[in-house]
Amino acid sequence: MILLMKNLFFFSKSNFERAIPSIMDDLKPDQCKIIFVCFTKHLICEIKVEQISCFRVPDDGQLDICLYGGDGGNAAFAHYIFTRLSPLAL
């Protein structure tokens, strides 16, 4: 029972951190990771988010994806979502 409560607490805490945008930049951690990869790889052309997800981001990396399966409840499939940097961002 105690192990279940600890796991539930850990899941709730990490879920809360992933769901609430930061006060500093109004971005969620996953959005920050995508922007970081776009800037470091100088992605000018449109690319699928699914392709970006294979890049490893330093610091916390993909810890929550490894722990919870990373499918996000299949709310939005990554192979349908495209992203690119705006020319103003470069």
mmCIF file as gemmi writes it, N, C-alpha and C atoms, coordinates in Angstrom:
data_model
loop_
_atom_site.group_PDB
_atom_site.id
_atom_site.type_symbol
_atom_site.label_atom_id
_atom_site.label_alt_id
_atom_site.label_comp_id
_atom_site.label_asym_id
_atom_site.label_entity_id
_atom_site.label_seq_id
_atom_site.pdbx_PDB_ins_code
_atom_site.Cartn_x
_atom_site.Cartn_y
_atom_site.Cartn_z
_atom_site.occupancy
_atom_site.B_iso_or_equiv
_atom_site.pdbx_formal_charge
_atom_site.auth_seq_id
_atom_site.auth_asym_id
_atom_site.pdbx_PDB_model_num
ATOM 1 N N . MET Axp A 1 ? 0.824 -1.198 0 1 0 ? 1 A 1
ATOM 2 C CA . MET Axp A 1 ? 0 0 0 1 0 ? 1 A 1
ATOM 3 C C . MET Axp A 1 ? 0.864 1.257 0 1 0 ? 1 A 1
ATOM 4 N N . ILE Axp A 2 ? 1.937 1.228 0.796 1 0 ? 2 A 1
ATOM 5 C CA . ILE Axp A 2 ? 2.817 2.397 0.868 1 0 ? 2 A 1
ATOM 6 C C . ILE Axp A 2 ? 3.532 2.597 -0.464 1 0 ? 2 A 1
ATOM 7 N N . LEU Axp A 3 ? 3.944 1.504 -1.092 1 0 ? 3 A 1
ATOM 8 C CA . LEU Axp A 3 ? 4.598 1.603 -2.394 1 0 ? 3 A 1
ATOM 9 C C . LEU Axp A 3 ? 3.646 2.19 -3.437 1 0 ? 3 A 1
ATOM 10 N N . LEU Axp A 4 ? 2.409 1.785 -3.387 1 0 ? 4 A 1
ATOM 11 C CA . LEU Axp A 4 ? 1.401 2.327 -4.301 1 0 ? 4 A 1
ATOM 12 C C . LEU Axp A 4 ? 1.215 3.827 -4.084 1 0 ? 4 A 1
ATOM 13 N N . MET Axp A 5 ? 1.178 4.256 -2.839 1 0 ? 5 A 1
ATOM 14 C CA . MET Axp A 5 ? 1.017 5.684 -2.534 1 0 ? 5 A 1
ATOM 15 C C . MET Axp A 5 ? 2.221 6.489 -3.012 1 0 ? 5 A 1
ATOM 16 N N . LYS Axp A 6 ? 3.436 5.926 -2.851 1 0 ? 6 A 1
ATOM 17 C CA . LYS Axp A 6 ? 4.636 6.622 -3.322 1 0 ? 6 A 1
ATOM 18 C C . LYS Axp A 6 ? 4.613 6.762 -4.839 1 0 ? 6 A 1
ATOM 19 N N . ASN Axp A 7 ? 4.241 5.683 -5.523 1 0 ? 7 A 1
ATOM 20 C CA . ASN Axp A 7 ? 4.171 5.738 -6.982 1 0 ? 7 A 1
ATOM 21 C C . ASN Axp A 7 ? 3.095 6.712 -7.453 1 0 ? 7 A 1
ATOM 22 N N . LEU Axp A 8 ? 1.974 6.723 -6.785 1 0 ? 8 A 1
ATOM 23 C CA . LEU Axp A 8 ? 0.899 7.647 -7.133 1 0 ? 8 A 1
ATOM 24 C C . LEU Axp A 8 ? 1.327 9.094 -6.914 1 0 ? 8 A 1
ATOM 25 N N . PHE Axp A 9 ? 2.033 9.341 -5.831 1 0 ? 9 A 1
ATOM 26 C CA . PHE Axp A 9 ? 2.543 10.689 -5.558 1 0 ? 9 A 1
ATOM 27 C C . PHE Axp A 9 ? 3.54 11.112 -6.635 1 0 ? 9 A 1
ATOM 28 N N . PHE Axp A 10 ? 4.469 10.215 -6.988 1 0 ? 10 A 1
ATOM 29 C CA . PHE Axp A 10 ? 5.468 10.527 -8.009 1 0 ? 10 A 1
ATOM 30 C C . PHE Axp A 10 ? 4.8 10.803 -9.353 1 0 ? 10 A 1
ATOM 31 N N . PHE Axp A 11 ? 3.823 9.982 -9.714 1 0 ? 11 A 1
ATOM 32 C CA . PHE Axp A 11 ? 3.107 10.186 -10.977 1 0 ? 11 A 1
ATOM 33 C C . PHE Axp A 11 ? 2.355 11.514 -10.968 1 0 ? 11 A 1
ATOM 34 N N . SER Axp A 12 ? 1.675 11.817 -9.879 1 0 ? 12 A 1
ATOM 35 C CA . SER Axp A 12 ? 0.908 13.066 -9.794 1 0 ? 12 A 1
ATOM 36 C C . SER Axp A 12 ? 1.818 14.278 -9.889 1 0 ? 12 A 1
ATOM 37 N N . LYS Axp A 13 ? 2.96 14.21 -9.225 1 0 ? 13 A 1
ATOM 38 C CA . LYS Axp A 13 ? 3.914 15.32 -9.25 1 0 ? 13 A 1
ATOM 39 C C . LYS Axp A 13 ? 4.469 15.528 -10.658 1 0 ? 13 A 1
ATOM 40 N N . SER Axp A 14 ? 4.884 14.452 -11.316 1 0 ? 14 A 1
ATOM 41 C CA . SER Axp A 14 ? 5.437 14.589 -12.662 1 0 ? 14 A 1
ATOM 42 C C . SER Axp A 14 ? 4.361 14.994 -13.668 1 0 ? 14 A 1
ATOM 43 N N . ASN Axp A 15 ? 3.152 14.508 -13.485 1 0 ? 15 A 1
ATOM 44 C CA . ASN Axp A 15 ? 2.048 14.891 -14.363 1 0 ? 15 A 1
ATOM 45 C C . ASN Axp A 15 ? 1.736 16.38 -14.213 1 0 ? 15 A 1
ATOM 46 N N . PHE Axp A 16 ? 1.761 16.871 -12.996 1 0 ? 16 A 1
ATOM 47 C CA . PHE Axp A 16 ? 1.532 18.289 -12.726 1 0 ? 16 A 1
ATOM 48 C C . PHE Axp A 16 ? 2.615 19.137 -13.383 1 0 ? 16 A 1
ATOM 49 N N . GLU Axp A 17 ? 3.881 18.707 -13.269 1 0 ? 17 A 1
ATOM 50 C CA . GLU Axp A 17 ? 4.988 19.466 -13.856 1 0 ? 17 A 1
ATOM 51 C C . GLU Axp A 17 ? 4.897 19.509 -15.378 1 0 ? 17 A 1
ATOM 52 N N . ARG Axp A 18 ? 4.409 18.433 -15.994 1 0 ? 18 A 1
ATOM 53 C CA . ARG Axp A 18 ? 4.291 18.391 -17.453 1 0 ? 18 A 1
ATOM 54 C C . ARG Axp A 18 ? 3.076 19.153 -17.959 1 0 ? 18 A 1
ATOM 55 N N . ALA Axp A 19 ? 2.058 19.321 -17.139 1 0 ? 19 A 1
ATOM 56 C CA . ALA Axp A 19 ? 0.804 19.922 -17.597 1 0 ? 19 A 1
ATOM 57 C C . ALA Axp A 19 ? 0.751 21.437 -17.436 1 0 ? 19 A 1
ATOM 58 N N . ILE Axp A 20 ? 1.519 21.99 -16.504 1 0 ? 20 A 1
ATOM 59 C CA . ILE Axp A 20 ? 1.45 23.421 -16.206 1 0 ? 20 A 1
ATOM 60 C C . ILE Axp A 20 ? 2.598 24.156 -16.898 1 0 ? 20 A 1
ATOM 61 N N . PRO Axp A 21 ? 2.31 25.191 -17.698 1 0 ? 21 A 1
ATOM 62 C CA . PRO Axp A 21 ? 3.38 25.963 -18.342 1 0 ? 21 A 1
ATOM 63 C C . PRO Axp A 21 ? 4.207 26.74 -17.32 1 0 ? 21 A 1
ATOM 64 N N . SER Axp A 22 ? 5.437 27.007 -17.69 1 0 ? 22 A 1
ATOM 65 C CA . SER Axp A 22 ? 6.346 27.769 -16.838 1 0 ? 22 A 1
ATOM 66 C C . SER Axp A 22 ? 5.946 29.245 -16.814 1 0 ? 22 A 1
ATOM 67 N N . ILE Axp A 23 ? 6.198 29.906 -15.708 1 0 ? 23 A 1
ATOM 68 C CA . ILE Axp A 23 ? 5.928 31.342 -15.601 1 0 ? 23 A 1
ATOM 69 C C . ILE Axp A 23 ? 6.925 32.131 -16.443 1 0 ? 23 A 1
ATOM 70 N N . MET Axp A 24 ? 8.141 31.634 -16.569 1 0 ? 24 A 1
ATOM 71 C CA . MET Axp A 24 ? 9.208 32.351 -17.268 1 0 ? 24 A 1
ATOM 72 C C . MET Axp A 24 ? 8.922 32.527 -18.763 1 0 ? 24 A 1
ATOM 73 N N . ASP Axp A 25 ? 8.533 31.438 -19.435 1 0 ? 25 A 1
ATOM 74 C CA . ASP Axp A 25 ? 8.378 31.509 -20.885 1 0 ? 25 A 1
ATOM 75 C C . ASP Axp A 25 ? 7.03 31.001 -21.39 1 0 ? 25 A 1
ATOM 76 N N . ASP Axp A 26 ? 6.157 30.605 -20.493 1 0 ? 26 A 1
ATOM 77 C CA . ASP Axp A 26 ? 4.814 30.13 -20.83 1 0 ? 26 A 1
ATOM 78 C C . ASP Axp A 26 ? 4.845 28.885 -21.726 1 0 ? 26 A 1
ATOM 79 N N . LEU Axp A 27 ? 5.873 28.054 -21.528 1 0 ? 27 A 1
ATOM 80 C CA . LEU Axp A 27 ? 5.997 26.811 -22.285 1 0 ? 27 A 1
ATOM 81 C C . LEU Axp A 27 ? 6.008 25.62 -21.339 1 0 ? 27 A 1
ATOM 82 N N . LYS Axp A 28 ? 5.463 24.517 -21.81 1 0 ? 28 A 1
ATOM 83 C CA . LYS Axp A 28 ? 5.535 23.265 -21.064 1 0 ? 28 A 1
ATOM 84 C C . LYS Axp A 28 ? 6.893 22.618 -21.344 1 0 ? 28 A 1
ATOM 85 N N . PRO Axp A 29 ? 7.351 21.696 -20.489 1 0 ? 29 A 1
ATOM 86 C CA . PRO Axp A 29 ? 8.669 21.079 -20.694 1 0 ? 29 A 1
ATOM 87 C C . PRO Axp A 29 ? 8.832 20.414 -22.063 1 0 ? 29 A 1
ATOM 88 N N . ASP Axp A 30 ? 7.81 19.755 -22.566 1 0 ? 30 A 1
ATOM 89 C CA . ASP Axp A 30 ? 7.913 19.109 -23.876 1 0 ? 30 A 1
ATOM 90 C C . ASP Axp A 30 ? 8.074 20.134 -24.988 1 0 ? 30 A 1
ATOM 91 N N . GLN Axp A 31 ? 7.399 21.265 -24.861 1 0 ? 31 A 1
ATOM 92 C CA . GLN Axp A 31 ? 7.533 22.325 -25.856 1 0 ? 31 A 1
ATOM 93 C C . GLN Axp A 31 ? 8.937 22.92 -25.816 1 0 ? 31 A 1
ATOM 94 N N . CYS Axp A 32 ? 9.494 23.063 -24.612 1 0 ? 32 A 1
ATOM 95 C CA . CYS Axp A 32 ? 10.866 23.57 -24.475 1 0 ? 32 A 1
ATOM 96 C C . CYS Axp A 32 ? 11.861 22.626 -25.137 1 0 ? 32 A 1
ATOM 97 N N . LYS Axp A 33 ? 11.652 21.32 -24.973 1 0 ? 33 A 1
ATOM 98 C CA . LYS Axp A 33 ? 12.544 20.333 -25.584 1 0 ? 33 A 1
ATOM 99 C C . LYS Axp A 33 ? 12.5 20.434 -27.106 1 0 ? 33 A 1
ATOM 100 N N . ILE Axp A 34 ? 11.309 20.606 -27.664 1 0 ? 34 A 1
ATOM 101 C CA . ILE Axp A 34 ? 11.172 20.703 -29.119 1 0 ? 34 A 1
ATOM 102 C C . ILE Axp A 34 ? 11.859 21.963 -29.634 1 0 ? 34 A 1
ATOM 103 N N . ILE Axp A 35 ? 11.667 23.081 -28.963 1 0 ? 35 A 1
ATOM 104 C CA . ILE Axp A 35 ? 12.311 24.329 -29.379 1 0 ? 35 A 1
ATOM 105 C C . ILE Axp A 35 ? 13.823 24.224 -29.251 1 0 ? 35 A 1
ATOM 106 N N . PHE Axp A 36 ? 14.307 23.593 -28.183 1 0 ? 36 A 1
ATOM 107 C CA . PHE Axp A 36 ? 15.744 23.409 -27.989 1 0 ? 36 A 1
ATOM 108 C C . PHE Axp A 36 ? 16.352 22.621 -29.144 1 0 ? 36 A 1
ATOM 109 N N . VAL Axp A 37 ? 15.71 21.526 -29.522 1 0 ? 37 A 1
ATOM 110 C CA . VAL Axp A 37 ? 16.224 20.708 -30.625 1 0 ? 37 A 1
ATOM 111 C C . VAL Axp A 37 ? 16.174 21.482 -31.936 1 0 ? 37 A 1
ATOM 112 N N . CYS Axp A 38 ? 15.115 22.231 -32.169 1 0 ? 38 A 1
ATOM 113 C CA . CYS Axp A 38 ? 15.007 23.022 -33.403 1 0 ? 38 A 1
ATOM 114 C C . CYS Axp A 38 ? 16.14 24.038 -33.512 1 0 ? 38 A 1
ATOM 115 N N . PHE Axp A 39 ? 16.473 24.696 -32.419 1 0 ? 39 A 1
ATOM 116 C CA . PHE Axp A 39 ? 17.556 25.68 -32.451 1 0 ? 39 A 1
ATOM 117 C C . PHE Axp A 39 ? 18.923 25.024 -32.568 1 0 ? 39 A 1
ATOM 118 N N . THR Axp A 40 ? 19.158 23.921 -31.86 1 0 ? 40 A 1
ATOM 119 C CA . THR Axp A 40 ? 20.477 23.287 -31.917 1 0 ? 40 A 1
ATOM 120 C C . THR Axp A 40 ? 20.736 22.613 -33.257 1 0 ? 40 A 1
ATOM 121 N N . LYS Axp A 41 ? 19.693 22.112 -33.917 1 0 ? 41 A 1
ATOM 122 C CA . LYS Axp A 41 ? 19.85 21.453 -35.22 1 0 ? 41 A 1
ATOM 123 C C . LYS Axp A 41 ? 19.582 22.404 -36.388 1 0 ? 41 A 1
ATOM 124 N N . HIS Axp A 42 ? 19.256 23.678 -36.102 1 0 ? 42 A 1
ATOM 125 C CA . HIS Axp A 42 ? 18.971 24.691 -37.126 1 0 ? 42 A 1
ATOM 126 C C . HIS Axp A 42 ? 17.932 24.18 -38.125 1 0 ? 42 A 1
ATOM 127 N N . LEU Axp A 43 ? 16.806 23.748 -37.614 1 0 ? 43 A 1
ATOM 128 C CA . LEU Axp A 43 ? 15.746 23.186 -38.454 1 0 ? 43 A 1
ATOM 129 C C . LEU Axp A 43 ? 14.93 24.306 -39.097 1 0 ? 43 A 1
ATOM 130 N N . ILE Axp A 44 ? 15.186 24.548 -40.367 1 0 ? 44 A 1
ATOM 131 C CA . ILE Axp A 44 ? 14.467 25.579 -41.103 1 0 ? 44 A 1
ATOM 132 C C . ILE Axp A 44 ? 13.274 24.967 -41.829 1 0 ? 44 A 1
ATOM 133 N N . CYS Axp A 45 ? 13.464 23.778 -42.384 1 0 ? 45 A 1
ATOM 134 C CA . CYS Axp A 45 ? 12.384 23.09 -43.1 1 0 ? 45 A 1
ATOM 135 C C . CYS Axp A 45 ? 11.431 22.447 -42.102 1 0 ? 45 A 1
ATOM 136 N N . GLU Axp A 46 ? 10.229 22.213 -42.558 1 0 ? 46 A 1
ATOM 137 C CA . GLU Axp A 46 ? 9.22 21.578 -41.715 1 0 ? 46 A 1
ATOM 138 C C . GLU Axp A 46 ? 9.614 20.13 -41.435 1 0 ? 46 A 1
ATOM 139 N N . ILE Axp A 47 ? 9.45 19.701 -40.187 1 0 ? 47 A 1
ATOM 140 C CA . ILE Axp A 47 ? 9.832 18.352 -39.775 1 0 ? 47 A 1
ATOM 141 C C . ILE Axp A 47 ? 8.758 17.808 -38.839 1 0 ? 47 A 1
ATOM 142 N N . LYS Axp A 48 ? 8.606 16.509 -38.824 1 0 ? 48 A 1
ATOM 143 C CA . LYS Axp A 48 ? 7.635 15.886 -37.932 1 0 ? 48 A 1
ATOM 144 C C . LYS Axp A 48 ? 8.162 15.896 -36.502 1 0 ? 48 A 1
ATOM 145 N N . VAL Axp A 49 ? 7.28 16.116 -35.557 1 0 ? 49 A 1
ATOM 146 C CA . VAL Axp A 49 ? 7.661 16.093 -34.141 1 0 ? 49 A 1
ATOM 147 C C . VAL Axp A 49 ? 8.161 14.702 -33.766 1 0 ? 49 A 1
ATOM 148 N N . GLU Axp A 50 ? 7.627 13.691 -34.414 1 0 ? 50 A 1
ATOM 149 C CA . GLU Axp A 50 ? 8.052 12.314 -34.168 1 0 ? 50 A 1
ATOM 150 C C . GLU Axp A 50 ? 9.542 12.142 -34.464 1 0 ? 50 A 1
ATOM 151 N N . GLN Axp A 51 ? 10.062 12.823 -35.484 1 0 ? 51 A 1
ATOM 152 C CA . GLN Axp A 51 ? 11.477 12.738 -35.814 1 0 ? 51 A 1
ATOM 153 C C . GLN Axp A 51 ? 12.324 13.48 -34.793 1 0 ? 51 A 1
ATOM 154 N N . ILE Axp A 52 ? 11.802 14.555 -34.234 1 0 ? 52 A 1
ATOM 155 C CA . ILE Axp A 52 ? 12.537 15.314 -33.224 1 0 ? 52 A 1
ATOM 156 C C . ILE Axp A 52 ? 12.638 14.531 -31.923 1 0 ? 52 A 1
ATOM 157 N N . SER Axp A 53 ? 11.651 13.712 -31.636 1 0 ? 53 A 1
ATOM 158 C CA . SER Axp A 53 ? 11.618 13.011 -30.353 1 0 ? 53 A 1
ATOM 159 C C . SER Axp A 53 ? 12.761 12.024 -30.184 1 0 ? 53 A 1
ATOM 160 N N . CYS Axp A 54 ? 13.453 11.666 -31.276 1 0 ? 54 A 1
ATOM 161 C CA . CYS Axp A 54 ? 14.566 10.726 -31.142 1 0 ? 54 A 1
ATOM 162 C C . CYS Axp A 54 ? 15.83 11.425 -30.654 1 0 ? 54 A 1
ATOM 163 N N . PHE Axp A 55 ? 15.901 12.758 -30.727 1 0 ? 55 A 1
ATOM 164 C CA . PHE Axp A 55 ? 17.059 13.482 -30.219 1 0 ? 55 A 1
ATOM 165 C C . PHE Axp A 55 ? 17.034 13.492 -28.703 1 0 ? 55 A 1
ATOM 166 N N . ARG Axp A 56 ? 18.19 13.315 -28.094 1 0 ? 56 A 1
ATOM 167 C CA . ARG Axp A 56 ? 18.266 13.292 -26.634 1 0 ? 56 A 1
ATOM 168 C C . ARG Axp A 56 ? 18.587 14.691 -26.143 1 0 ? 56 A 1
ATOM 169 N N . VAL Axp A 57 ? 17.773 15.209 -25.269 1 0 ? 57 A 1
ATOM 170 C CA . VAL Axp A 57 ? 17.97 16.534 -24.7 1 0 ? 57 A 1
ATOM 171 C C . VAL Axp A 57 ? 18.776 16.376 -23.417 1 0 ? 57 A 1
ATOM 172 N N . PRO Axp A 58 ? 19.845 17.175 -23.248 1 0 ? 58 A 1
ATOM 173 C CA . PRO Axp A 58 ? 20.617 17.058 -22.01 1 0 ? 58 A 1
ATOM 174 C C . PRO Axp A 58 ? 19.775 17.434 -20.792 1 0 ? 58 A 1
ATOM 175 N N . ASP Axp A 59 ? 20.285 17.169 -19.625 1 0 ? 59 A 1
ATOM 176 C CA . ASP Axp A 59 ? 19.615 17.444 -18.356 1 0 ? 59 A 1
ATOM 177 C C . ASP Axp A 59 ? 18.698 16.284 -18.004 1 0 ? 59 A 1
ATOM 178 N N . ASP Axp A 60 ? 17.383 16.451 -18.053 1 0 ? 60 A 1
ATOM 179 C CA . ASP Axp A 60 ? 16.501 15.372 -17.617 1 0 ? 60 A 1
ATOM 180 C C . ASP Axp A 60 ? 16.178 14.4 -18.745 1 0 ? 60 A 1
ATOM 181 N N . GLY Axp A 61 ? 16.433 14.773 -19.994 1 0 ? 61 A 1
ATOM 182 C CA . GLY Axp A 61 ? 16.244 13.862 -21.117 1 0 ? 61 A 1
ATOM 183 C C . GLY Axp A 61 ? 14.827 13.365 -21.255 1 0 ? 61 A 1
ATOM 184 N N . GLN Axp A 62 ? 14.675 12.075 -21.425 1 0 ? 62 A 1
ATOM 185 C CA . GLN Axp A 62 ? 13.375 11.479 -21.692 1 0 ? 62 A 1
ATOM 186 C C . GLN Axp A 62 ? 12.92 10.624 -20.52 1 0 ? 62 A 1
ATOM 187 N N . LEU Axp A 63 ? 13.205 11.025 -19.307 1 0 ? 63 A 1
ATOM 188 C CA . LEU Axp A 63 ? 12.902 10.201 -18.137 1 0 ? 63 A 1
ATOM 189 C C . LEU Axp A 63 ? 11.425 9.88 -18.03 1 0 ? 63 A 1
ATOM 190 N N . ASP Axp A 64 ? 10.569 10.893 -18.143 1 0 ? 64 A 1
ATOM 191 C CA . ASP Axp A 64 ? 9.143 10.617 -17.981 1 0 ? 64 A 1
ATOM 192 C C . ASP Axp A 64 ? 8.584 9.807 -19.141 1 0 ? 64 A 1
ATOM 193 N N . ILE Axp A 65 ? 9.185 9.916 -20.319 1 0 ? 65 A 1
ATOM 194 C CA . ILE Axp A 65 ? 8.727 9.089 -21.437 1 0 ? 65 A 1
ATOM 195 C C . ILE Axp A 65 ? 9.073 7.631 -21.176 1 0 ? 65 A 1
ATOM 196 N N . CYS Axp A 66 ? 10.255 7.392 -20.605 1 0 ? 66 A 1
ATOM 197 C CA . CYS Axp A 66 ? 10.642 6.011 -20.297 1 0 ? 66 A 1
ATOM 198 C C . CYS Axp A 66 ? 9.75 5.426 -19.208 1 0 ? 66 A 1
ATOM 199 N N . LEU Axp A 67 ? 9.378 6.218 -18.227 1 0 ? 67 A 1
ATOM 200 C CA . LEU Axp A 67 ? 8.601 5.703 -17.104 1 0 ? 67 A 1
ATOM 201 C C . LEU Axp A 67 ? 7.147 5.461 -17.447 1 0 ? 67 A 1
ATOM 202 N N . TYR Axp A 68 ? 6.568 6.295 -18.268 1 0 ? 68 A 1
ATOM 203 C CA . TYR Axp A 68 ? 5.128 6.224 -18.48 1 0 ? 68 A 1
ATOM 204 C C . TYR Axp A 68 ? 4.72 5.873 -19.901 1 0 ? 68 A 1
ATOM 205 N N . GLY Axp A 69 ? 5.647 5.38 -20.696 1 0 ? 69 A 1
ATOM 206 C CA . GLY Axp A 69 ? 5.285 4.93 -22.034 1 0 ? 69 A 1
ATOM 207 C C . GLY Axp A 69 ? 5.333 6.005 -23.096 1 0 ? 69 A 1
ATOM 208 N N . GLY Axp A 70 ? 5.162 7.25 -22.725 1 0 ? 70 A 1
ATOM 209 C CA . GLY Axp A 70 ? 5.325 8.358 -23.65 1 0 ? 70 A 1
ATOM 210 C C . GLY Axp A 70 ? 4.293 8.476 -24.748 1 0 ? 70 A 1
ATOM 211 N N . ASP Axp A 71 ? 3.184 7.745 -24.661 1 0 ? 71 A 1
ATOM 212 C CA . ASP Axp A 71 ? 2.201 7.85 -25.732 1 0 ? 71 A 1
ATOM 213 C C . ASP Axp A 71 ? 1.203 8.97 -25.487 1 0 ? 71 A 1
ATOM 214 N N . GLY Axp A 72 ? 1.201 9.55 -24.301 1 0 ? 72 A 1
ATOM 215 C CA . GLY Axp A 72 ? 0.323 10.676 -24.007 1 0 ? 72 A 1
ATOM 216 C C . GLY Axp A 72 ? -1.145 10.341 -24.129 1 0 ? 72 A 1
ATOM 217 N N . GLY Axp A 73 ? -1.488 9.09 -23.981 1 0 ? 73 A 1
ATOM 218 C CA . GLY Axp A 73 ? -2.879 8.695 -24.102 1 0 ? 73 A 1
ATOM 219 C C . GLY Axp A 73 ? -3.382 8.753 -25.532 1 0 ? 73 A 1
ATOM 220 N N . ASN Axp A 74 ? -2.457 8.798 -26.483 1 0 ? 74 A 1
ATOM 221 C CA . ASN Axp A 74 ? -2.793 8.863 -27.906 1 0 ? 74 A 1
ATOM 222 C C . ASN Axp A 74 ? -3.704 10.043 -28.231 1 0 ? 74 A 1
ATOM 223 N N . ALA Axp A 75 ? -3.563 11.14 -27.496 1 0 ? 75 A 1
ATOM 224 C CA . ALA Axp A 75 ? -4.393 12.32 -27.744 1 0 ? 75 A 1
ATOM 225 C C . ALA Axp A 75 ? -4.061 12.944 -29.092 1 0 ? 75 A 1
ATOM 226 N N . ALA Axp A 76 ? -2.784 13.022 -29.408 1 0 ? 76 A 1
ATOM 227 C CA . ALA Axp A 76 ? -2.354 13.557 -30.698 1 0 ? 76 A 1
ATOM 228 C C . ALA Axp A 76 ? -1.153 12.741 -31.159 1 0 ? 76 A 1
ATOM 229 N N . PHE Axp A 77 ? -1.288 12.089 -32.278 1 0 ? 77 A 1
ATOM 230 C CA . PHE Axp A 77 ? -0.198 11.267 -32.777 1 0 ? 77 A 1
ATOM 231 C C . PHE Axp A 77 ? 0.916 12.163 -33.289 1 0 ? 77 A 1
ATOM 232 N N . ALA Axp A 78 ? 2.158 11.873 -32.878 1 0 ? 78 A 1
ATOM 233 C CA . ALA Axp A 78 ? 3.299 12.714 -33.233 1 0 ? 78 A 1
ATOM 234 C C . ALA Axp A 78 ? 3.588 12.703 -34.727 1 0 ? 78 A 1
ATOM 235 N N . HIS Axp A 79 ? 3.191 11.658 -35.438 1 0 ? 79 A 1
ATOM 236 C CA . HIS Axp A 79 ? 3.494 11.627 -36.867 1 0 ? 79 A 1
ATOM 237 C C . HIS Axp A 79 ? 2.548 12.502 -37.686 1 0 ? 79 A 1
ATOM 238 N N . TYR Axp A 80 ? 1.578 13.138 -37.05 1 0 ? 80 A 1
ATOM 239 C CA . TYR Axp A 80 ? 0.699 14.086 -37.735 1 0 ? 80 A 1
ATOM 240 C C . TYR Axp A 80 ? 1.063 15.538 -37.431 1 0 ? 80 A 1
ATOM 241 N N . ILE Axp A 81 ? 1.927 15.767 -36.467 1 0 ? 81 A 1
ATOM 242 C CA . ILE Axp A 81 ? 2.253 17.122 -36.027 1 0 ? 81 A 1
ATOM 243 C C . ILE Axp A 81 ? 3.583 17.546 -36.642 1 0 ? 81 A 1
ATOM 244 N N . PHE Axp A 82 ? 3.589 18.692 -37.316 1 0 ? 82 A 1
ATOM 245 C CA . PHE Axp A 82 ? 4.799 19.219 -37.931 1 0 ? 82 A 1
ATOM 246 C C . PHE Axp A 82 ? 5.215 20.497 -37.212 1 0 ? 82 A 1
ATOM 247 N N . THR Axp A 83 ? 6.522 20.8 -37.263 1 0 ? 83 A 1
ATOM 248 C CA . THR Axp A 83 ? 7.024 22.032 -36.666 1 0 ? 83 A 1
ATOM 249 C C . THR Axp A 83 ? 8.221 22.531 -37.468 1 0 ? 83 A 1
ATOM 250 N N . ARG Axp A 84 ? 8.494 23.805 -37.355 1 0 ? 84 A 1
ATOM 251 C CA . ARG Axp A 84 ? 9.68 24.413 -37.949 1 0 ? 84 A 1
ATOM 252 C C . ARG Axp A 84 ? 9.906 25.747 -37.261 1 0 ? 84 A 1
ATOM 253 N N . LEU Axp A 85 ? 11.112 26.291 -37.416 1 0 ? 85 A 1
ATOM 254 C CA . LEU Axp A 85 ? 11.415 27.603 -36.862 1 0 ? 85 A 1
ATOM 255 C C . LEU Axp A 85 ? 10.946 28.685 -37.822 1 0 ? 85 A 1
ATOM 256 N N . SER Axp A 86 ? 10.449 29.746 -37.271 1 0 ? 86 A 1
ATOM 257 C CA . SER Axp A 86 ? 10.067 30.906 -38.062 1 0 ? 86 A 1
ATOM 258 C C . SER Axp A 86 ? 11.335 31.613 -38.548 1 0 ? 86 A 1
ATOM 259 N N . PRO Axp A 87 ? 11.315 32.229 -39.721 1 0 ? 87 A 1
ATOM 260 C CA . PRO Axp A 87 ? 12.488 32.988 -40.174 1 0 ? 87 A 1
ATOM 261 C C . PRO Axp A 87 ? 12.879 34.095 -39.185 1 0 ? 87 A 1
ATOM 262 N N . LEU Axp A 88 ? 11.926 34.619 -38.441 1 0 ? 88 A 1
ATOM 263 C CA . LEU Axp A 88 ? 12.241 35.641 -37.44 1 0 ? 88 A 1
ATOM 264 C C . LEU Axp A 88 ? 13.035 35.065 -36.273 1 0 ? 88 A 1
ATOM 265 N N . ALA Axp A 89 ? 12.897 33.781 -36.005 1 0 ? 89 A 1
ATOM 266 C CA . ALA Axp A 89 ? 13.611 33.151 -34.895 1 0 ? 89 A 1
ATOM 267 C C . ALA Axp A 89 ? 15.076 32.93 -35.215 1 0 ? 89 A 1
ATOM 268 N N . LEU Axp A 90 ? 15.401 32.906 -36.487 1 0 ? 90 A 1
ATOM 269 C CA . LEU Axp A 90 ? 16.779 32.674 -36.889 1 0 ? 90 A 1
ATOM 270 C C . LEU Axp A 90 ? 17.513 33.98 -36.887 1 0 ? 90 A 1
